[in-house]
Amino acid sequence: MLIIGLIREGKIPPDNRVALTPAHCKWLQKNFNDIRIIVQPCSNRCFTDVEYIKAGIEVSEDLNACNLLMGIKEVPVHDLLPGKRYMFFSHTKKKQPHNRRLLQTIIENKITLIDYECLEHADGQRIIGFGFFAGIVGAHNGMMAYGFRTGAYDLGRVAGTKSYNTLIRTYFGLNVPIVKIAVTGSGRVASGILEIMNLLGVIEVEPDEYLERDFTYPVYVHLKGANLYEHRITKKYNRLEFHEHPTLYKSKFDPYLSTTDILLNGVYWEQEIPRLFNWEDMLKPDFRIVTIADISDDKNGSIPCNLGDSTIEHPVYGVDAISRQAIAPYQPFGVDVMAVGNLPNELPRDASRYFGDQLIKYVLSDIRQGTSDVIERATIVKDGQLTAHFNYLHDYALVEEH
């Protein structure tokens, strides 16, 4: 019997998304007699306790009977239940310093951790995630920031619309001015960005046109791996080699720095992957970018002027390229940066439905049978031990002696 516990989100600031909506839970319990779901009470979920109860789902503080606990964001260390099996986004695979104690506690308490981010097909392609809605909200926020900066148009906040369908209606009649937008990335985030470009009526053009021409209407260029990186010697791009040996590559984004007004960044980044540009590039006289939505949101990552998370309440901050410090947004001498870490939380009900659909479609059968190659590859810790695939985290997970 698979007894799933939907845990209350405890991270601050609070996240109100869920892994499974009431409709998902009702469908699962109706169609699978080996699945039972218990929902931990929570006052700030995007779906209320009452909605789960009306769907016939048990709501209880006691999750001891559960053999799989599912959440969204990192679980506070004081909320972890020893010996349990968890699924959530742990944000530990890149050795993120702020989550080191989380992984150490998971090991100390002999917990099993399956990370959604690590659920991948054999070729490394992510299976599930909130990336599409991160792209939707991030692109909207980037365009909103440019409108505020220039006064050319007025876009309101995503959170005020309550649903994606309502958000779409806010674009009716909106005239985007003549502007050049670079969209980077090839995954779900980029798909969400492109959705907003199409809804806003921004026209896609090819890279050579984008670099060489001026236009009388708003345009965007979509830049993927081969457009962004090249081998230092051969000048070619091989996706597999790039991800296995990123230090052999360098960025080829430089020509876009002088031809782009808005950068909507959705590239995946790890420590050794080249940055798209450097701080020094921002001081060049022809540096044109004034608004950056770093939707991938890696501090000091592919976007060097990402100084850290902004918030849903205050999504944009300015950056002074000379001092390399944060300033008030929309200053003539600054570059505006949008770098919110929980963008899908602005459309939580839509994002949760999307996530749960993927979870049921692609992962449920593996969960029901107990394990699979996909589940094994996504298991960072099993019964308190780092798995072979994540042995590189050994030093990061080691508890320091004092």
C-alpha positions in Angstrom: 0.0 0.0 0.0 1.4 3.4 -1.0 0.4 6.0 1.6 1.3 9.4 0.4 1.5 12.3 2.8 1.2 15.9 1.4 3.3 17.9 3.8 2.8 21.5 4.9 5.4 23.8 3.4 7.6 25.2 6.1 10.2 27.2 4.2 10.2 31.0 4.7 9.0 32.8 2.7 6.1 30.3 2.5 5.3 28.5 -0.7 1.7 27.8 -1.4 2.0 25.3 -4.3 1.2 21.6 -3.9 2.5 18.4 -5.5 -1.1 17.0 -6.0 -4.3 19.0 -6.1 -7.6 17.8 -4.6 -8.7 16.7 -8.0 -5.5 14.7 -8.5 -5.9 13.1 -5.1 -9.5 12.2 -5.7 -8.7 10.6 -9.1 -5.8 8.6 -7.6 -7.8 7.2 -4.7 -10.7 6.4 -7.1 -8.6 4.6 -9.7 -5.9 2.9 -7.6 -7.0 0.7 -4.6 -3.3 0.6 -3.4 -3.0 4.4 -3.0 -4.1 6.3 0.1 -3.4 10.0 0.6 -3.2 12.0 3.8 -2.9 15.8 3.7 -1.3 17.7 6.5 -3.4 20.8 7.5 -2.1 24.1 6.2 -3.6 27.6 6.3 -1.8 29.1 3.3 -2.0 26.5 0.6 -3.4 27.5 -2.8 -5.9 24.7 -2.2 -7.6 24.8 1.2 -8.1 21.9 3.6 -11.8 22.1 2.9 -11.2 21.5 -0.8 -9.3 18.3 0.0 -11.9 17.2 2.5 -14.7 17.8 -0.1 -12.6 15.6 -2.5 -12.8 12.8 0.0 -9.2 13.1 1.2 -8.2 12.7 4.8 -6.7 15.8 6.4 -4.6 15.0 9.5 -1.6 16.2 11.4 -0.4 12.7 11.9 1.7 11.4 9.0 3.3 8.5 10.7 1.5 6.0 8.6 2.8 7.5 5.4 5.6 5.8 3.5 6.1 8.7 1.1 6.1 12.3 2.1 5.7 14.8 -0.8 6.3 18.6 -0.6 7.6 21.3 -2.9 10.4 23.4 -1.4 13.1 22.4 1.1 11.8 21.0 4.3 13.1 22.8 7.4 15.4 20.5 9.3 13.3 20.6 12.5 10.3 19.3 10.5 12.0 16.2 9.1 10.7 12.9 10.3 13.4 10.3 10.9 13.5 7.3 8.7 10.9 8.5 6.2 11.1 8.7 2.4 10.7 12.2 1.0 10.2 13.8 -2.4 10.8 17.6 -2.8 13.2 20.1 -4.4 16.1 20.0 -2.0 18.4 22.3 -4.0 21.5 20.4 -2.8 22.8 18.8 -6.1 24.9 21.9 -6.8 26.3 22.0 -3.3 24.2 25.1 -2.4 25.7 26.4 0.8 22.4 27.4 2.4 21.1 23.8 2.2 24.2 22.0 3.4 22.7 21.5 6.9 19.5 20.1 5.3 21.4 17.3 3.6 23.5 16.6 6.7 20.3 16.3 8.8 18.7 14.0 6.2 21.7 11.7 6.4 21.9 11.8 10.2 18.2 10.8 10.5 18.5 7.9 8.0 16.0 9.6 5.6 15.6 8.7 1.9 15.5 11.8 -0.3 14.2 11.6 -3.9 14.7 15.0 -5.6 12.2 16.1 -8.3 15.0 18.0 -10.0 16.9 14.8 -10.5 14.1 12.8 -12.1 15.6 12.6 -15.6 15.3 10.5 -18.7 18.3 8.5 -19.7 19.7 11.3 -21.8 19.5 13.8 -18.9 16.3 15.5 -19.9 14.3 16.6 -16.9 11.0 14.7 -16.5 8.9 17.1 -14.2 9.2 20.6 -12.9 7.6 24.0 -12.6 9.8 25.5 -15.4 7.0 26.3 -17.8 5.2 28.5 -15.3 8.5 30.0 -14.1 9.0 31.0 -17.7 5.5 32.5 -18.0 5.8 34.6 -14.8 9.5 35.5 -15.4 8.9 36.7 -18.9 5.9 38.7 -17.8 7.9 40.3 -14.9 10.7 41.1 -17.3 8.4 42.8 -19.7 6.6 44.6 -16.8 10.0 46.0 -15.6 10.8 47.3 -19.1 7.4 49.0 -19.3 8.0 50.6 -15.9 11.5 51.7 -16.8 10.5 53.3 -20.2 6.9 54.4 -19.5 6.0 52.8 -22.8 3.2 50.6 -21.4 1.8 49.4 -18.1 1.7 45.7 -17.1 0.3 44.8 -13.7 1.5 42.1 -11.4 0.9 38.4 -12.2 -0.2 37.6 -8.6 -3.1 40.0 -9.0 -4.7 38.0 -11.8 -5.3 34.8 -9.8 -5.2 32.5 -12.9 -3.3 32.1 -16.2 -6.5 32.6 -18.2 -7.0 35.9 -16.5 -3.4 36.9 -17.1 -3.8 36.2 -20.8 -6.6 38.7 -21.0 -4.4 41.5 -19.6 -2.4 41.4 -22.8 -5.4 42.2 -25.1 -4.8 45.6 -26.7 -1.3 46.0 -25.3 1.1 47.5 -27.8 4.7 46.5 -27.2 7.1 49.2 -28.5 10.0 48.6 -30.9 12.3 46.5 -28.8 14.8 43.7 -29.3 14.6 40.8 -26.9 17.0 37.9 -26.4 15.5 34.6 -25.1 18.0 32.0 -23.9 17.5 28.3 -23.1 15.8 25.3 -24.6 13.8 23.7 -21.7 10.5 24.2 -20.1 11.5 27.7 -18.8 12.2 28.8 -22.4 8.9 27.3 -23.5 7.1 29.5 -21.0 9.0 32.6 -22.1 8.1 31.9 -25.8 4.4 31.5 -24.8 4.5 35.1 -23.4 6.4 36.4 -26.5 3.6 35.0 -28.7 0.8 36.3 -26.6 2.3 39.8 -26.7 2.7 39.6 -30.4 6.5 39.9 -30.4 7.9 38.5 -33.7 10.6 35.8 -33.8 13.6 36.5 -36.1 16.7 34.5 -36.9 20.0 35.3 -35.1 21.7 36.8 -38.2 18.7 39.1 -38.8 18.6 40.1 -35.2 22.3 41.1 -35.1 22.3 42.9 -38.5 19.0 44.6 -38.8 16.9 47.2 -37.2 13.1 46.6 -37.1 10.0 48.7 -37.1 8.2 46.3 -34.7 9.2 44.3 -31.5 11.3 41.2 -32.1 12.9 38.4 -30.2 15.6 35.9 -31.0 15.6 32.4 -29.4 19.2 31.3 -28.5 19.9 27.7 -27.6 23.2 25.9 -26.8 24.8 26.2 -30.2 24.0 29.9 -30.4 25.4 30.6 -26.9 28.6 28.5 -26.6 31.4 27.2 -28.7 34.4 25.0 -28.2 37.5 27.1 -27.4 39.5 25.4 -30.1 37.2 23.8 -32.7 34.6 26.6 -32.4 31.9 23.9 -32.7 29.2 22.8 -30.2 28.4 19.3 -29.0 25.7 19.1 -26.4 26.9 16.0 -24.6 30.5 17.2 -24.5 29.4 20.6 -23.4 27.6 19.3 -20.4 30.3 16.8 -19.5 33.3 19.2 -20.0 31.9 22.8 -19.9 35.4 24.3 -19.3 36.3 23.4 -22.9 33.7 25.9 -24.0 33.3 29.7 -24.0 30.4 32.0 -24.4 29.6 33.5 -27.8 26.9 35.9 -26.5 29.0 39.0 -26.9 27.4 40.3 -30.2 24.0 40.3 -28.5 25.2 42.7 -25.7 25.1 45.7 -28.1 21.9 44.7 -30.0 19.6 43.6 -27.1 17.3 45.7 -24.9 15.7 42.9 -22.8 17.4 39.6 -21.8 15.0 36.8 -20.7 17.4 34.2 -19.4 16.3 30.5 -19.2 19.6 28.6 -19.5 20.7 25.9 -17.1 23.8 26.8 -15.2 26.4 25.1 -13.0 29.6 26.3 -11.6 31.9 25.5 -14.5 29.5 26.5 -17.3 30.7 29.8 -18.9 28.7 32.9 -18.0 26.9 34.6 -20.8 28.9 37.8 -20.1 31.1 39.4 -17.4 30.9 42.5 -15.2 33.5 44.2 -17.4 31.2 43.8 -20.5 28.6 45.9 -18.7 31.0 48.9 -18.7 31.5 48.9 -22.5 30.0 51.9 -24.2 27.9 49.8 -26.5 26.3 47.6 -23.8 22.6 48.0 -24.5 20.7 45.7 -22.2 18.7 47.6 -19.6 16.3 44.9 -18.3 17.3 41.3 -17.4 14.9 38.6 -16.2 17.2 35.9 -14.9 14.5 33.2 -14.7 17.0 30.4 -14.1 18.0 32.5 -11.1 21.5 31.5 -10.2 23.2 34.1 -8.0 26.5 35.1 -9.6 25.7 32.5 -12.3 25.1 32.8 -16.0 24.1 36.4 -15.3 26.9 38.0 -13.3 24.8 40.9 -12.0 22.3 38.5 -10.3 23.1 39.6 -6.8 20.6 37.3 -5.2 16.9 36.8 -5.0 14.4 39.5 -5.2 10.9 38.8 -3.9 7.4 38.3 -5.4 6.4 41.6 -3.6 9.4 43.5 -4.9 10.6 41.5 -8.0 13.0 44.0 -9.5 16.2 45.7 -8.3 18.7 47.9 -10.1 22.4 47.1 -10.4 25.2 49.7 -10.7 27.9 48.1 -13.0 30.6 50.3 -11.6 30.1 49.6 -7.9 28.6 46.2 -8.6 26.0 46.9 -5.9 22.2 46.9 -5.8 20.4 50.2 -6.3 16.8 51.3 -6.7 15.3 50.0 -10.0 14.6 52.0 -13.1 17.6 54.4 -12.7 19.0 55.7 -16.1 22.5 54.5 -15.2 21.5 51.1 -13.8 20.5 47.7 -15.2 17.3 46.3 -13.9 17.3 42.7 -12.7 14.4 40.4 -11.9 15.6 37.3 -10.0 12.8 35.7 -8.1 13.4 32.2 -6.8 9.8 31.0 -6.6 8.1 32.5 -9.7 5.5 29.8 -10.2 4.1 30.8 -6.8 2.5 33.8 -8.5 0.2 31.3 -10.3 0.1 28.5 -7.7 -3.1 26.7 -8.7 -2.3 26.6 -12.4 1.3 25.6 -11.6 0.3 22.9 -9.2 -2.2 21.4 -11.7 0.6 21.3 -14.3 3.1 19.7 -11.9 0.7 17.1 -10.6 -0.3 16.1 -14.1 3.3 15.4 -15.0 3.9 13.6 -11.7 1.0 11.2 -12.4 1.7 10.8 -16.1 5.5 10.1 -15.9 6.4 9.1 -12.3 3.4 7.5 -10.6 3.9 4.0 -12.0 7.5 4.0 -10.8 6.5 5.2 -7.4 3.8 2.5 -7.1 6.1 -0.3 -8.0 8.6 1.0 -5.4 11.5 1.9 -7.5 12.9 2.1 -11.1 16.1 3.3 -12.8 14.6 6.8 -12.9 13.8 6.8 -9.2 17.2 5.4 -8.3 19.0 8.1 -10.3 17.0 10.7 -8.5 17.6 9.3 -5.0 20.3 11.5 -3.5 20.2 9.8 -0.1 18.9 6.3 0.7 18.3 5.3 4.3 20.9 7.9 5.4 23.6 7.0 2.9 24.6 9.0 -0.2 23.9 7.0 -3.3 26.6 6.2 -5.8 25.4 8.8 -8.3 25.8 11.5 -5.7 29.0 10.5 -4.0 30.5 13.8 -5.2 28.5 15.4 -2.4 30.5 13.6 0.2 32.6 16.6 1.4 29.5 18.9 1.2 27.5 16.5 3.4 30.3 15.8 5.9 29.5 17.3 9.3 32.4 19.5 10.4 33.9 18.8 13.8 34.2 21.8 16.1 
